[in-house]
Amino acid sequence: RAEMVRRVVQLHRPAAEVAAGFGISVRSARKWLARFRAEGNAGLQNRSSRPTDFSDRDKDMDMFLYQTTQAGDPAHRGVQ
């Protein structure tokens, strides 16, 4: 990511050209470039895509899915 950003910023290469060279989409290249410009090198670190918090509705759906899948199904736990 740092090398990709360097080529765009310091070598003034088009983002599309650099993205193609790295085998990534232009959208991804521009995302990393924007993060670098906003946060510096820290913006190039991996981030979790997990939501920071669940709403009550999400929690209810999560419990429903657990209870109706193999993990929550008593028949799959040896309970008759």
mmCIF file of the N, C-alpha and C atoms, coordinates in Angstrom:
data_MODEL
# 
_entry.id   MODEL 
# 
loop_
_atom_site.group_PDB 
_atom_site.id 
_atom_site.type_symbol 
_atom_site.label_atom_id 
_atom_site.label_alt_id 
_atom_site.label_comp_id 
_atom_site.label_asym_id 
_atom_site.label_entity_id 
_atom_site.label_seq_id 
_atom_site.pdbx_PDB_ins_code 
_atom_site.Cartn_x 
_atom_site.Cartn_y 
_atom_site.Cartn_z 
_atom_site.occupancy 
_atom_site.B_iso_or_equiv 
_atom_site.pdbx_formal_charge 
_atom_site.auth_seq_id 
_atom_site.auth_comp_id 
_atom_site.auth_asym_id 
_atom_site.auth_atom_id 
_atom_site.pdbx_PDB_model_num 
ATOM 1   N N  . ARG A 1 1  ? 0.825   -1.189  0.000   1.00 0.00 ? 1  ARG A N  1 
ATOM 2   C CA . ARG A 1 1  ? 0.000   0.000   0.000   1.00 0.00 ? 1  ARG A CA 1 
ATOM 3   C C  . ARG A 1 1  ? 0.867   1.249   0.000   1.00 0.00 ? 1  ARG A C  1 
ATOM 4   N N  . ALA A 1 2  ? 1.905   1.227   0.803   1.00 0.00 ? 2  ALA A N  1 
ATOM 5   C CA . ALA A 1 2  ? 2.782   2.392   0.863   1.00 0.00 ? 2  ALA A CA 1 
ATOM 6   C C  . ALA A 1 2  ? 3.468   2.624   -0.483  1.00 0.00 ? 2  ALA A C  1 
ATOM 7   N N  . GLU A 1 3  ? 3.886   1.559   -1.116  1.00 0.00 ? 3  GLU A N  1 
ATOM 8   C CA . GLU A 1 3  ? 4.540   1.695   -2.427  1.00 0.00 ? 3  GLU A CA 1 
ATOM 9   C C  . GLU A 1 3  ? 3.550   2.198   -3.471  1.00 0.00 ? 3  GLU A C  1 
ATOM 10  N N  . MET A 1 4  ? 2.338   1.729   -3.420  1.00 0.00 ? 4  MET A N  1 
ATOM 11  C CA . MET A 1 4  ? 1.321   2.190   -4.354  1.00 0.00 ? 4  MET A CA 1 
ATOM 12  C C  . MET A 1 4  ? 1.083   3.690   -4.177  1.00 0.00 ? 4  MET A C  1 
ATOM 13  N N  . VAL A 1 5  ? 0.941   4.120   -2.925  1.00 0.00 ? 5  VAL A N  1 
ATOM 14  C CA . VAL A 1 5  ? 0.732   5.539   -2.633  1.00 0.00 ? 5  VAL A CA 1 
ATOM 15  C C  . VAL A 1 5  ? 1.941   6.356   -3.077  1.00 0.00 ? 5  VAL A C  1 
ATOM 16  N N  . ARG A 1 6  ? 3.142   5.844   -2.837  1.00 0.00 ? 6  ARG A N  1 
ATOM 17  C CA . ARG A 1 6  ? 4.364   6.559   -3.229  1.00 0.00 ? 6  ARG A CA 1 
ATOM 18  C C  . ARG A 1 6  ? 4.384   6.804   -4.731  1.00 0.00 ? 6  ARG A C  1 
ATOM 19  N N  . ARG A 1 7  ? 4.011   5.814   -5.496  1.00 0.00 ? 7  ARG A N  1 
ATOM 20  C CA . ARG A 1 7  ? 4.036   5.966   -6.950  1.00 0.00 ? 7  ARG A CA 1 
ATOM 21  C C  . ARG A 1 7  ? 3.051   7.025   -7.428  1.00 0.00 ? 7  ARG A C  1 
ATOM 22  N N  . VAL A 1 8  ? 1.906   7.096   -6.766  1.00 0.00 ? 8  VAL A N  1 
ATOM 23  C CA . VAL A 1 8  ? 0.910   8.102   -7.160  1.00 0.00 ? 8  VAL A CA 1 
ATOM 24  C C  . VAL A 1 8  ? 1.343   9.488   -6.694  1.00 0.00 ? 8  VAL A C  1 
ATOM 25  N N  . VAL A 1 9  ? 1.757   9.596   -5.441  1.00 0.00 ? 9  VAL A N  1 
ATOM 26  C CA . VAL A 1 9  ? 2.057   10.893  -4.844  1.00 0.00 ? 9  VAL A CA 1 
ATOM 27  C C  . VAL A 1 9  ? 3.402   11.449  -5.306  1.00 0.00 ? 9  VAL A C  1 
ATOM 28  N N  . GLN A 1 10 ? 4.457   10.662  -5.216  1.00 0.00 ? 10 GLN A N  1 
ATOM 29  C CA . GLN A 1 10 ? 5.800   11.164  -5.519  1.00 0.00 ? 10 GLN A CA 1 
ATOM 30  C C  . GLN A 1 10 ? 6.170   11.068  -6.995  1.00 0.00 ? 10 GLN A C  1 
ATOM 31  N N  . LEU A 1 11 ? 5.736   10.004  -7.636  1.00 0.00 ? 11 LEU A N  1 
ATOM 32  C CA . LEU A 1 11 ? 6.098   9.818   -9.044  1.00 0.00 ? 11 LEU A CA 1 
ATOM 33  C C  . LEU A 1 11 ? 5.025   10.348  -9.994  1.00 0.00 ? 11 LEU A C  1 
ATOM 34  N N  . HIS A 1 12 ? 3.924   10.842  -9.409  1.00 0.00 ? 12 HIS A N  1 
ATOM 35  C CA . HIS A 1 12 ? 2.833   11.449  -10.182 1.00 0.00 ? 12 HIS A CA 1 
ATOM 36  C C  . HIS A 1 12 ? 2.274   10.515  -11.254 1.00 0.00 ? 12 HIS A C  1 
ATOM 37  N N  . ARG A 1 13 ? 2.168   9.226   -10.905 1.00 0.00 ? 13 ARG A N  1 
ATOM 38  C CA . ARG A 1 13 ? 1.589   8.246   -11.822 1.00 0.00 ? 13 ARG A CA 1 
ATOM 39  C C  . ARG A 1 13 ? 0.077   8.238   -11.625 1.00 0.00 ? 13 ARG A C  1 
ATOM 40  N N  . PRO A 1 14 ? -0.679  8.004   -12.678 1.00 0.00 ? 14 PRO A N  1 
ATOM 41  C CA . PRO A 1 14 ? -2.140  7.937   -12.532 1.00 0.00 ? 14 PRO A CA 1 
ATOM 42  C C  . PRO A 1 14 ? -2.551  6.761   -11.638 1.00 0.00 ? 14 PRO A C  1 
ATOM 43  N N  . ALA A 1 15 ? -3.564  6.979   -10.812 1.00 0.00 ? 15 ALA A N  1 
ATOM 44  C CA . ALA A 1 15 ? -4.032  5.936   -9.896  1.00 0.00 ? 15 ALA A CA 1 
ATOM 45  C C  . ALA A 1 15 ? -4.450  4.684   -10.666 1.00 0.00 ? 15 ALA A C  1 
ATOM 46  N N  . ALA A 1 16 ? -5.081  4.861   -11.821 1.00 0.00 ? 16 ALA A N  1 
ATOM 47  C CA . ALA A 1 16 ? -5.527  3.702   -12.606 1.00 0.00 ? 16 ALA A CA 1 
ATOM 48  C C  . ALA A 1 16 ? -4.338  2.862   -13.072 1.00 0.00 ? 16 ALA A C  1 
ATOM 49  N N  . GLU A 1 17 ? -3.283  3.516   -13.475 1.00 0.00 ? 17 GLU A N  1 
ATOM 50  C CA . GLU A 1 17 ? -2.082  2.804   -13.942 1.00 0.00 ? 17 GLU A CA 1 
ATOM 51  C C  . GLU A 1 17 ? -1.429  2.036   -12.793 1.00 0.00 ? 17 GLU A C  1 
ATOM 52  N N  . VAL A 1 18 ? -1.296  2.693   -11.661 1.00 0.00 ? 18 VAL A N  1 
ATOM 53  C CA . VAL A 1 18 ? -0.676  2.067   -10.498 1.00 0.00 ? 18 VAL A CA 1 
ATOM 54  C C  . VAL A 1 18 ? -1.538  0.904   -9.997  1.00 0.00 ? 18 VAL A C  1 
ATOM 55  N N  . ALA A 1 19 ? -2.853  1.112   -9.971  1.00 0.00 ? 19 ALA A N  1 
ATOM 56  C CA . ALA A 1 19 ? -3.761  0.050   -9.533  1.00 0.00 ? 19 ALA A CA 1 
ATOM 57  C C  . ALA A 1 19 ? -3.613  -1.178  -10.424 1.00 0.00 ? 19 ALA A C  1 
ATOM 58  N N  . ALA A 1 20 ? -3.565  -0.962  -11.721 1.00 0.00 ? 20 ALA A N  1 
ATOM 59  C CA . ALA A 1 20 ? -3.414  -2.095  -12.643 1.00 0.00 ? 20 ALA A CA 1 
ATOM 60  C C  . ALA A 1 20 ? -2.101  -2.823  -12.394 1.00 0.00 ? 20 ALA A C  1 
ATOM 61  N N  . GLY A 1 21 ? -1.044  -2.075  -12.135 1.00 0.00 ? 21 GLY A N  1 
ATOM 62  C CA . GLY A 1 21 ? 0.258   -2.677  -11.868 1.00 0.00 ? 21 GLY A CA 1 
ATOM 63  C C  . GLY A 1 21 ? 0.280   -3.530  -10.607 1.00 0.00 ? 21 GLY A C  1 
ATOM 64  N N  . PHE A 1 22 ? -0.558  -3.170  -9.638  1.00 0.00 ? 22 PHE A N  1 
ATOM 65  C CA . PHE A 1 22 ? -0.623  -3.922  -8.382  1.00 0.00 ? 22 PHE A CA 1 
ATOM 66  C C  . PHE A 1 22 ? -1.737  -4.967  -8.401  1.00 0.00 ? 22 PHE A C  1 
ATOM 67  N N  . GLY A 1 23 ? -2.510  -4.987  -9.471  1.00 0.00 ? 23 GLY A N  1 
ATOM 68  C CA . GLY A 1 23 ? -3.585  -5.961  -9.583  1.00 0.00 ? 23 GLY A CA 1 
ATOM 69  C C  . GLY A 1 23 ? -4.768  -5.676  -8.678  1.00 0.00 ? 23 GLY A C  1 
ATOM 70  N N  . ILE A 1 24 ? -5.012  -4.394  -8.406  1.00 0.00 ? 24 ILE A N  1 
ATOM 71  C CA . ILE A 1 24 ? -6.155  -4.003  -7.578  1.00 0.00 ? 24 ILE A CA 1 
ATOM 72  C C  . ILE A 1 24 ? -7.055  -3.067  -8.375  1.00 0.00 ? 24 ILE A C  1 
ATOM 73  N N  . SER A 1 25 ? -8.244  -2.832  -7.873  1.00 0.00 ? 25 SER A N  1 
ATOM 74  C CA . SER A 1 25 ? -9.173  -1.938  -8.553  1.00 0.00 ? 25 SER A CA 1 
ATOM 75  C C  . SER A 1 25 ? -8.758  -0.483  -8.344  1.00 0.00 ? 25 SER A C  1 
ATOM 76  N N  . VAL A 1 26 ? -9.190  0.359   -9.258  1.00 0.00 ? 26 VAL A N  1 
ATOM 77  C CA . VAL A 1 26 ? -8.937  1.798   -9.122  1.00 0.00 ? 26 VAL A CA 1 
ATOM 78  C C  . VAL A 1 26 ? -9.621  2.300   -7.855  1.00 0.00 ? 26 VAL A C  1 
ATOM 79  N N  . ARG A 1 27 ? -10.784 1.770   -7.567  1.00 0.00 ? 27 ARG A N  1 
ATOM 80  C CA . ARG A 1 27 ? -11.512 2.170   -6.357  1.00 0.00 ? 27 ARG A CA 1 
ATOM 81  C C  . ARG A 1 27 ? -10.673 1.906   -5.106  1.00 0.00 ? 27 ARG A C  1 
ATOM 82  N N  . SER A 1 28 ? -10.062 0.726   -5.036  1.00 0.00 ? 28 SER A N  1 
ATOM 83  C CA . SER A 1 28 ? -9.218  0.407   -3.872  1.00 0.00 ? 28 SER A CA 1 
ATOM 84  C C  . SER A 1 28 ? -8.010  1.326   -3.802  1.00 0.00 ? 28 SER A C  1 
ATOM 85  N N  . ALA A 1 29 ? -7.386  1.569   -4.943  1.00 0.00 ? 29 ALA A N  1 
ATOM 86  C CA . ALA A 1 29 ? -6.214  2.456   -4.966  1.00 0.00 ? 29 ALA A CA 1 
ATOM 87  C C  . ALA A 1 29 ? -6.579  3.846   -4.473  1.00 0.00 ? 29 ALA A C  1 
ATOM 88  N N  . ARG A 1 30 ? -7.706  4.349   -4.922  1.00 0.00 ? 30 ARG A N  1 
ATOM 89  C CA . ARG A 1 30 ? -8.137  5.692   -4.501  1.00 0.00 ? 30 ARG A CA 1 
ATOM 90  C C  . ARG A 1 30 ? -8.528  5.712   -3.022  1.00 0.00 ? 30 ARG A C  1 
ATOM 91  N N  . LYS A 1 31 ? -9.085  4.601   -2.531  1.00 0.00 ? 31 LYS A N  1 
ATOM 92  C CA . LYS A 1 31 ? -9.430  4.506   -1.108  1.00 0.00 ? 31 LYS A CA 1 
ATOM 93  C C  . LYS A 1 31 ? -8.159  4.616   -0.266  1.00 0.00 ? 31 LYS A C  1 
ATOM 94  N N  . TRP A 1 32 ? -7.118  3.849   -0.636  1.00 0.00 ? 32 TRP A N  1 
ATOM 95  C CA . TRP A 1 32 ? -5.872  3.888   0.123   1.00 0.00 ? 32 TRP A CA 1 
ATOM 96  C C  . TRP A 1 32 ? -5.194  5.244   0.007   1.00 0.00 ? 32 TRP A C  1 
ATOM 97  N N  . LEU A 1 33 ? -5.285  5.841   -1.149  1.00 0.00 ? 33 LEU A N  1 
ATOM 98  C CA . LEU A 1 33 ? -4.706  7.172   -1.337  1.00 0.00 ? 33 LEU A CA 1 
ATOM 99  C C  . LEU A 1 33 ? -5.414  8.193   -0.453  1.00 0.00 ? 33 LEU A C  1 
ATOM 100 N N  . ALA A 1 34 ? -6.730  8.130   -0.403  1.00 0.00 ? 34 ALA A N  1 
ATOM 101 C CA . ALA A 1 34 ? -7.502  9.052   0.444   1.00 0.00 ? 34 ALA A CA 1 
ATOM 102 C C  . ALA A 1 34 ? -7.182  8.845   1.922   1.00 0.00 ? 34 ALA A C  1 
ATOM 103 N N  . ARG A 1 35 ? -7.057  7.584   2.323   1.00 0.00 ? 35 ARG A N  1 
ATOM 104 C CA . ARG A 1 35 ? -6.713  7.314   3.721   1.00 0.00 ? 35 ARG A CA 1 
ATOM 105 C C  . ARG A 1 35 ? -5.323  7.828   4.056   1.00 0.00 ? 35 ARG A C  1 
ATOM 106 N N  . PHE A 1 36 ? -4.391  7.669   3.122   1.00 0.00 ? 36 PHE A N  1 
ATOM 107 C CA . PHE A 1 36 ? -3.038  8.172   3.354   1.00 0.00 ? 36 PHE A CA 1 
ATOM 108 C C  . PHE A 1 36 ? -3.046  9.687   3.500   1.00 0.00 ? 36 PHE A C  1 
ATOM 109 N N  . ARG A 1 37 ? -3.763  10.363  2.625   1.00 0.00 ? 37 ARG A N  1 
ATOM 110 C CA . ARG A 1 37 ? -3.815  11.829  2.679   1.00 0.00 ? 37 ARG A CA 1 
ATOM 111 C C  . ARG A 1 37 ? -4.479  12.324  3.966   1.00 0.00 ? 37 ARG A C  1 
ATOM 112 N N  . ALA A 1 38 ? -5.441  11.569  4.464   1.00 0.00 ? 38 ALA A N  1 
ATOM 113 C CA . ALA A 1 38 ? -6.144  11.977  5.684   1.00 0.00 ? 38 ALA A CA 1 
ATOM 114 C C  . ALA A 1 38 ? -5.399  11.607  6.960   1.00 0.00 ? 38 ALA A C  1 
ATOM 115 N N  . GLU A 1 39 ? -4.696  10.453  6.944   1.00 0.00 ? 39 GLU A N  1 
ATOM 116 C CA . GLU A 1 39 ? -4.118  9.930   8.180   1.00 0.00 ? 39 GLU A CA 1 
ATOM 117 C C  . GLU A 1 39 ? -2.625  9.635   8.124   1.00 0.00 ? 39 GLU A C  1 
ATOM 118 N N  . GLY A 1 40 ? -2.018  9.828   6.972   1.00 0.00 ? 40 GLY A N  1 
ATOM 119 C CA . GLY A 1 40 ? -0.610  9.482   6.837   1.00 0.00 ? 40 GLY A CA 1 
ATOM 120 C C  . GLY A 1 40 ? -0.439  7.969   6.773   1.00 0.00 ? 40 GLY A C  1 
ATOM 121 N N  . ASN A 1 41 ? 0.732   7.492   7.166   1.00 0.00 ? 41 ASN A N  1 
ATOM 122 C CA . ASN A 1 41 ? 1.021   6.056   7.105   1.00 0.00 ? 41 ASN A CA 1 
ATOM 123 C C  . ASN A 1 41 ? 0.061   5.221   7.943   1.00 0.00 ? 41 ASN A C  1 
ATOM 124 N N  . ALA A 1 42 ? -0.467  5.782   9.016   1.00 0.00 ? 42 ALA A N  1 
ATOM 125 C CA . ALA A 1 42 ? -1.420  5.051   9.857   1.00 0.00 ? 42 ALA A CA 1 
ATOM 126 C C  . ALA A 1 42 ? -2.668  4.659   9.062   1.00 0.00 ? 42 ALA A C  1 
ATOM 127 N N  . GLY A 1 43 ? -3.024  5.446   8.074   1.00 0.00 ? 43 GLY A N  1 
ATOM 128 C CA . GLY A 1 43 ? -4.193  5.148   7.262   1.00 0.00 ? 43 GLY A CA 1 
ATOM 129 C C  . GLY A 1 43 ? -4.022  3.951   6.355   1.00 0.00 ? 43 GLY A C  1 
ATOM 130 N N  . LEU A 1 44 ? -2.795  3.458   6.226   1.00 0.00 ? 44 LEU A N  1 
ATOM 131 C CA . LEU A 1 44 ? -2.528  2.322   5.344   1.00 0.00 ? 44 LEU A CA 1 
ATOM 132 C C  . LEU A 1 44 ? -2.581  0.986   6.072   1.00 0.00 ? 44 LEU A C  1 
ATOM 133 N N  . GLN A 1 45 ? -2.814  1.022   7.382   1.00 0.00 ? 45 GLN A N  1 
ATOM 134 C CA . GLN A 1 45 ? -2.879  -0.201  8.173   1.00 0.00 ? 45 GLN A CA 1 
ATOM 135 C C  . GLN A 1 45 ? -4.196  -0.931  7.934   1.00 0.00 ? 45 GLN A C  1 
ATOM 136 N N  . ASN A 1 46 ? -4.197  -2.229  8.185   1.00 0.00 ? 46 ASN A N  1 
ATOM 137 C CA . ASN A 1 46 ? -5.416  -3.024  8.072   1.00 0.00 ? 46 ASN A CA 1 
ATOM 138 C C  . ASN A 1 46 ? -6.456  -2.535  9.063   1.00 0.00 ? 46 ASN A C  1 
ATOM 139 N N  . ARG A 1 47 ? -7.699  -2.620  8.655   1.00 0.00 ? 47 ARG A N  1 
ATOM 140 C CA . ARG A 1 47 ? -8.804  -2.254  9.534   1.00 0.00 ? 47 ARG A CA 1 
ATOM 141 C C  . ARG A 1 47 ? -9.809  -3.381  9.553   1.00 0.00 ? 47 ARG A C  1 
ATOM 142 N N  . SER A 1 48 ? -10.469 -3.518  10.675  1.00 0.00 ? 48 SER A N  1 
ATOM 143 C CA . SER A 1 48 ? -11.533 -4.506  10.771  1.00 0.00 ? 48 SER A CA 1 
ATOM 144 C C  . SER A 1 48 ? -12.749 -3.992  10.023  1.00 0.00 ? 48 SER A C  1 
ATOM 145 N N  . SER A 1 49 ? -13.429 -4.894  9.338   1.00 0.00 ? 49 SER A N  1 
ATOM 146 C CA . SER A 1 49 ? -14.659 -4.498  8.663   1.00 0.00 ? 49 SER A CA 1 
ATOM 147 C C  . SER A 1 49 ? -15.876 -4.827  9.518   1.00 0.00 ? 49 SER A C  1 
ATOM 148 N N  . ARG A 1 50 ? -15.610 -5.339  10.714  1.00 0.00 ? 50 ARG A N  1 
ATOM 149 C CA . ARG A 1 50 ? -16.681 -5.688  11.644  1.00 0.00 ? 50 ARG A CA 1 
ATOM 150 C C  . ARG A 1 50 ? -17.322 -4.414  12.181  1.00 0.00 ? 50 ARG A C  1 
ATOM 151 N N  . PRO A 1 51 ? -18.655 -4.395  12.271  1.00 0.00 ? 51 PRO A N  1 
ATOM 152 C CA . PRO A 1 51 ? -19.321 -3.227  12.858  1.00 0.00 ? 51 PRO A CA 1 
ATOM 153 C C  . PRO A 1 51 ? -18.855 -3.023  14.293  1.00 0.00 ? 51 PRO A C  1 
ATOM 154 N N  . THR A 1 52 ? -18.784 -1.784  14.713  1.00 0.00 ? 52 THR A N  1 
ATOM 155 C CA . THR A 1 52 ? -18.323 -1.486  16.068  1.00 0.00 ? 52 THR A CA 1 
ATOM 156 C C  . THR A 1 52 ? -19.383 -1.818  17.105  1.00 0.00 ? 52 THR A C  1 
ATOM 157 N N  . ASP A 1 53 ? -20.646 -1.830  16.715  1.00 0.00 ? 53 ASP A N  1 
ATOM 158 C CA . ASP A 1 53 ? -21.715 -2.129  17.656  1.00 0.00 ? 53 ASP A CA 1 
ATOM 159 C C  . ASP A 1 53 ? -22.898 -2.686  16.885  1.00 0.00 ? 53 ASP A C  1 
ATOM 160 N N  . PHE A 1 54 ? -23.666 -3.511  17.536  1.00 0.00 ? 54 PHE A N  1 
ATOM 161 C CA . PHE A 1 54 ? -24.875 -4.059  16.943  1.00 0.00 ? 54 PHE A CA 1 
ATOM 162 C C  . PHE A 1 54 ? -26.081 -3.350  17.532  1.00 0.00 ? 54 PHE A C  1 
ATOM 163 N N  . SER A 1 55 ? -27.072 -3.103  16.709  1.00 0.00 ? 55 SER A N  1 
ATOM 164 C CA . SER A 1 55 ? -28.327 -2.579  17.221  1.00 0.00 ? 55 SER A CA 1 
ATOM 165 C C  . SER A 1 55 ? -29.083 -3.729  17.881  1.00 0.00 ? 55 SER A C  1 
ATOM 166 N N  . ASP A 1 56 ? -30.127 -3.412  18.622  1.00 0.00 ? 56 ASP A N  1 
ATOM 167 C CA . ASP A 1 56 ? -30.933 -4.464  19.246  1.00 0.00 ? 56 ASP A CA 1 
ATOM 168 C C  . ASP A 1 56 ? -31.525 -5.377  18.184  1.00 0.00 ? 56 ASP A C  1 
ATOM 169 N N  . ARG A 1 57 ? -31.917 -4.798  17.065  1.00 0.00 ? 57 ARG A N  1 
ATOM 170 C CA . ARG A 1 57 ? -32.481 -5.609  15.981  1.00 0.00 ? 57 ARG A CA 1 
ATOM 171 C C  . ARG A 1 57 ? -31.438 -6.596  15.466  1.00 0.00 ? 57 ARG A C  1 
ATOM 172 N N  . ASP A 1 58 ? -30.199 -6.131  15.301  1.00 0.00 ? 58 ASP A N  1 
ATOM 173 C CA . ASP A 1 58 ? -29.126 -7.019  14.848  1.00 0.00 ? 58 ASP A CA 1 
ATOM 174 C C  . ASP A 1 58 ? -28.886 -8.134  15.863  1.00 0.00 ? 58 ASP A C  1 
ATOM 175 N N  . LYS A 1 59 ? -28.927 -7.796  17.145  1.00 0.00 ? 59 LYS A N  1 
ATOM 176 C CA . LYS A 1 59 ? -28.718 -8.802  18.189  1.00 0.00 ? 59 LYS A CA 1 
ATOM 177 C C  . LYS A 1 59 ? -29.832 -9.843  18.157  1.00 0.00 ? 59 LYS A C  1 
ATOM 178 N N  . ASP A 1 60 ? -31.065 -9.377  17.950  1.00 0.00 ? 60 ASP A N  1 
ATOM 179 C CA . ASP A 1 60 ? -32.191 -10.308 17.869  1.00 0.00 ? 60 ASP A CA 1 
ATOM 180 C C  . ASP A 1 60 ? -32.032 -11.233 16.669  1.00 0.00 ? 60 ASP A C  1 
ATOM 181 N N  . MET A 1 61 ? -31.612 -10.689 15.531  1.00 0.00 ? 61 MET A N  1 
ATOM 182 C CA . MET A 1 61 ? -31.423 -11.496 14.331  1.00 0.00 ? 61 MET A CA 1 
ATOM 183 C C  . MET A 1 61 ? -30.276 -12.478 14.539  1.00 0.00 ? 61 MET A C  1 
ATOM 184 N N  . ASP A 1 62 ? -29.230 -12.030 15.176  1.00 0.00 ? 62 ASP A N  1 
ATOM 185 C CA . ASP A 1 62 ? -28.079 -12.894 15.454  1.00 0.00 ? 62 ASP A CA 1 
ATOM 186 C C  . ASP A 1 62 ? -28.518 -14.094 16.313  1.00 0.00 ? 62 ASP A C  1 
ATOM 187 N N  . MET A 1 63 ? -29.315 -13.843 17.335  1.00 0.00 ? 63 MET A N  1 
ATOM 188 C CA . MET A 1 63 ? -29.796 -14.915 18.209  1.00 0.00 ? 63 MET A CA 1 
ATOM 189 C C  . MET A 1 63 ? -30.721 -15.853 17.431  1.00 0.00 ? 63 MET A C  1 
ATOM 190 N N  . PHE A 1 64 ? -31.602 -15.300 16.617  1.00 0.00 ? 64 PHE A N  1 
ATOM 191 C CA . PHE A 1 64 ? -32.499 -16.123 15.808  1.00 0.00 ? 64 PHE A CA 1 
ATOM 192 C C  . PHE A 1 64 ? -31.702 -17.040 14.889  1.00 0.00 ? 64 PHE A C  1 
ATOM 193 N N  . LEU A 1 65 ? -30.715 -16.481 14.209  1.00 0.00 ? 65 LEU A N  1 
ATOM 194 C CA . LEU A 1 65 ? -29.906 -17.287 13.300  1.00 0.00 ? 65 LEU A CA 1 
ATOM 195 C C  . LEU A 1 65 ? -29.145 -18.373 14.045  1.00 0.00 ? 65 LEU A C  1 
ATOM 196 N N  . TYR A 1 66 ? -28.625 -18.039 15.205  1.00 0.00 ? 66 TYR A N  1 
ATOM 197 C CA . TYR A 1 66 ? -27.918 -19.029 16.016  1.00 0.00 ? 66 TYR A CA 1 
ATOM 198 C C  . TYR A 1 66 ? -28.849 -20.176 16.396  1.00 0.00 ? 66 TYR A C  1 
ATOM 199 N N  . GLN A 1 67 ? -30.048 -19.809 16.824  1.00 0.00 ? 67 GLN A N  1 
ATOM 200 C CA . GLN A 1 67 ? -30.987 -20.824 17.298  1.00 0.00 ? 67 GLN A CA 1 
ATOM 201 C C  . GLN A 1 67 ? -31.534 -21.690 16.173  1.00 0.00 ? 67 GLN A C  1 
ATOM 202 N N  . THR A 1 68 ? -31.513 -21.182 14.944  1.00 0.00 ? 68 THR A N  1 
ATOM 203 C CA . THR A 1 68 ? -32.096 -21.945 13.831  1.00 0.00 ? 68 THR A CA 1 
ATOM 204 C C  . THR A 1 68 ? -31.053 -22.572 12.922  1.00 0.00 ? 68 THR A C  1 
ATOM 205 N N  . THR A 1 69 ? -29.810 -22.538 13.303  1.00 0.00 ? 69 THR A N  1 
ATOM 206 C CA . THR A 1 69 ? -28.753 -23.182 12.521  1.00 0.00 ? 69 THR A CA 1 
ATOM 207 C C  . THR A 1 69 ? -28.204 -24.366 13.291  1.00 0.00 ? 69 THR A C  1 
ATOM 208 N N  . GLN A 1 70 ? -27.291 -25.063 12.685  1.00 0.00 ? 70 GLN A N  1 
ATOM 209 C CA . GLN A 1 70 ? -26.717 -26.253 13.305  1.00 0.00 ? 70 GLN A CA 1 
ATOM 210 C C  . GLN A 1 70 ? -26.159 -25.970 14.687  1.00 0.00 ? 70 GLN A C  1 
ATOM 211 N N  . ALA A 1 71 ? -25.519 -24.831 14.863  1.00 0.00 ? 71 ALA A N  1 
ATOM 212 C CA . ALA A 1 71 ? -24.902 -24.533 16.154  1.00 0.00 ? 71 ALA A CA 1 
ATOM 213 C C  . ALA A 1 71 ? -25.937 -24.452 17.265  1.00 0.00 ? 71 ALA A C  1 
ATOM 214 N N  . GLY A 1 72 ? -27.126 -23.977 16.947  1.00 0.00 ? 72 GLY A N  1 
ATOM 215 C CA . GLY A 1 72 ? -28.139 -23.823 17.976  1.00 0.00 ? 72 GLY A CA 1 
ATOM 216 C C  . GLY A 1 72 ? -29.223 -24.882 17.940  1.00 0.00 ? 72 GLY A C  1 
ATOM 217 N N  . ASP A 1 73 ? -29.208 -25.751 16.956  1.00 0.00 ? 73 ASP A N  1 
ATOM 218 C CA . ASP A 1 73 ? -30.236 -26.771 16.784  1.00 0.00 ? 73 ASP A CA 1 
ATOM 219 C C  . ASP A 1 73 ? -29.955 -27.946 17.724  1.00 0.00 ? 73 ASP A C  1 
ATOM 220 N N  . PRO A 1 74 ? -30.865 -28.230 18.667  1.00 0.00 ? 74 PRO A N  1 
ATOM 221 C CA . PRO A 1 74 ? -30.619 -29.336 19.606  1.00 0.00 ? 74 PRO A CA 1 
ATOM 222 C C  . PRO A 1 74 ? -30.360 -30.675 18.915  1.00 0.00 ? 74 PRO A C  1 
ATOM 223 N N  . ALA A 1 75 ? -30.973 -30.925 17.779  1.00 0.00 ? 75 ALA A N  1 
ATOM 224 C CA . ALA A 1 75 ? -30.779 -32.180 17.068  1.00 0.00 ? 75 ALA A CA 1 
ATOM 225 C C  . ALA A 1 75 ? -29.321 -32.361 16.651  1.00 0.00 ? 75 ALA A C  1 
ATOM 226 N N  . HIS A 1 76 ? -28.613 -31.264 16.423  1.00 0.00 ? 76 HIS A N  1 
ATOM 227 C CA . HIS A 1 76 ? -27.214 -31.349 16.016  1.00 0.00 ? 76 HIS A CA 1 
ATOM 228 C C  . HIS A 1 76 ? -26.262 -31.431 17.208  1.00 0.00 ? 76 HIS A C  1 
ATOM 229 N N  . ARG A 1 77 ? -26.820 -31.319 18.409  1.00 0.00 ? 77 ARG A N  1 
ATOM 230 C CA . ARG A 1 77 ? -25.992 -31.442 19.598  1.00 0.00 ? 77 ARG A CA 1 
ATOM 231 C C  . ARG A 1 77 ? -26.231 -32.777 20.294  1.00 0.00 ? 77 ARG A C  1 
ATOM 232 N N  . GLY A 1 78 ? -26.954 -33.683 19.646  1.00 0.00 ? 78 GLY A N  1 
ATOM 233 C CA . GLY A 1 78 ? -27.211 -34.991 20.219  1.00 0.00 ? 78 GLY A CA 1 
ATOM 234 C C  . GLY A 1 78 ? -28.398 -35.018 21.151  1.00 0.00 ? 78 GLY A C  1 
ATOM 235 N N  . VAL A 1 79 ? -29.175 -33.941 21.186  1.00 0.00 ? 79 VAL A N  1 
ATOM 236 C CA . VAL A 1 79 ? -30.364 -33.878 22.033  1.00 0.00 ? 79 VAL A CA 1 
ATOM 237 C C  . VAL A 1 79 ? -31.547 -34.331 21.201  1.00 0.00 ? 79 VAL A C  1 
ATOM 238 N N  . GLN A 1 80 ? -32.327 -35.262 21.740  1.00 0.00 ? 80 GLN A N  1 
ATOM 239 C CA . GLN A 1 80 ? -33.486 -35.811 21.001  1.00 0.00 ? 80 GLN A CA 1 
ATOM 240 C C  . GLN A 1 80 ? -34.762 -35.137 21.413  1.00 0.00 ? 80 GLN A C  1 
# 
